[in-house]
């Protein structure tokens, strides 16, 4: 998870998390969900915010604006890299493959 990797750099910071899923964003804002899988993720994020002394601000972003998520959710890495390297990309710096890329969380 990105938070575990970047967390040490976020001490005493407000960290904006952009979410294109309205159900999760609404659950994150209120701090709980009827869906247990979302509650598990919210508990993990709360734990990490305390561990790294940061505050998460959850912002909803339109799926149409979140141009990098769609190729990743469809396992289309070449399209993701093309968009990530394009002018106007929201990424800062060149994209790097995470060591856990392609694995399932919790396995």
C-alpha positions in Angstrom: 0.0 0.0 0.0 1.3 3.4 -0.9 0.6 4.8 2.5 3.0 2.3 4.1 5.7 3.3 1.6 5.2 7.1 1.8 3.9 7.4 5.4 7.3 8.2 6.9 7.5 11.3 4.6 4.0 12.5 5.7 4.6 13.3 9.4 2.5 16.3 10.6 1.0 16.6 7.1 -2.5 16.8 5.6 -2.5 14.1 2.9 -5.2 14.4 0.2 -6.5 11.1 -1.0 -8.5 11.3 -4.2 -11.2 8.7 -4.5 -13.4 7.9 -7.5 -15.8 5.7 -5.6 -18.5 7.7 -4.0 -19.5 4.9 -1.6 -16.0 4.6 -0.2 -15.5 8.4 -0.1 -18.8 8.8 1.9 -17.8 6.0 4.3 -14.3 7.5 4.7 -15.7 10.9 5.6 -18.0 9.5 8.2 -15.4 6.9 9.4 -17.5 3.7 9.0 -19.4 1.6 6.5 -22.1 -1.1 6.5 -19.7 -3.1 4.2 -17.1 -5.0 6.3 -14.5 -4.8 3.6 -14.7 -1.0 3.6 -14.5 -1.0 7.4 -11.3 -3.0 7.3 -9.7 -0.6 4.9 -10.9 2.4 7.0 -9.4 0.8 10.1 -6.1 0.2 8.3 -6.0 3.9 7.1 -6.8 5.1 10.6 -4.0 3.0 12.1 -1.6 4.3 9.4 -2.6 7.9 10.0 -1.8 7.5 13.7 1.4 5.5 13.0 2.7 8.2 10.6 1.2 11.2 12.5 -0.7 12.5 9.5 -4.3 13.4 8.6 -6.0 12.0 5.5 -8.4 14.3 3.7 -10.7 12.2 1.4 -11.7 14.0 -1.8 -14.0 12.5 -4.4 -12.7 12.8 -8.0 -14.8 12.1 -11.1 -13.9 8.8 -12.8 -13.5 10.9 -16.0 -10.8 12.9 -14.3 -9.1 9.9 -12.7 -7.5 8.8 -16.0 -4.8 6.7 -14.5 -7.1 4.4 -12.4 -9.0 2.9 -15.3 -6.0 1.3 -17.1 -4.7 -0.1 -13.8 -8.1 -1.7 -12.9 -8.1 -3.3 -16.3 -4.5 -4.6 -16.0 -3.5 -2.4 -19.0 -0.1 -1.3 -17.8 1.1 0.1 -21.2 -1.9 2.5 -21.4 -1.3 3.5 -17.8 2.4 4.3 -18.5 1.4 6.2 -21.6 -1.0 8.4 -19.7 1.3 8.7 -16.7 4.1 10.0 -18.9 1.9 12.4 -20.9 1.8 16.2 -20.5 -0.7 17.1 -17.8 -0.3 13.8 -15.9 -1.0 14.2 -12.2 2.1 12.1 -11.3 5.2 13.9 -10.0 8.3 12.3 -11.5 8.5 9.2 -13.6 6.3 6.2 -12.7 8.1 3.3 -10.9 6.8 -0.2 -10.5 6.1 -1.1 -6.9 7.8 -4.3 -5.6 4.3 -5.7 -4.8 2.7 -4.8 -8.1 0.5 -7.6 -9.4 0.0 -9.2 -6.0 -3.2 -9.4 -4.1 -3.5 -7.6 -0.8 -3.6 -10.0 2.1 -2.0 -12.9 0.3 
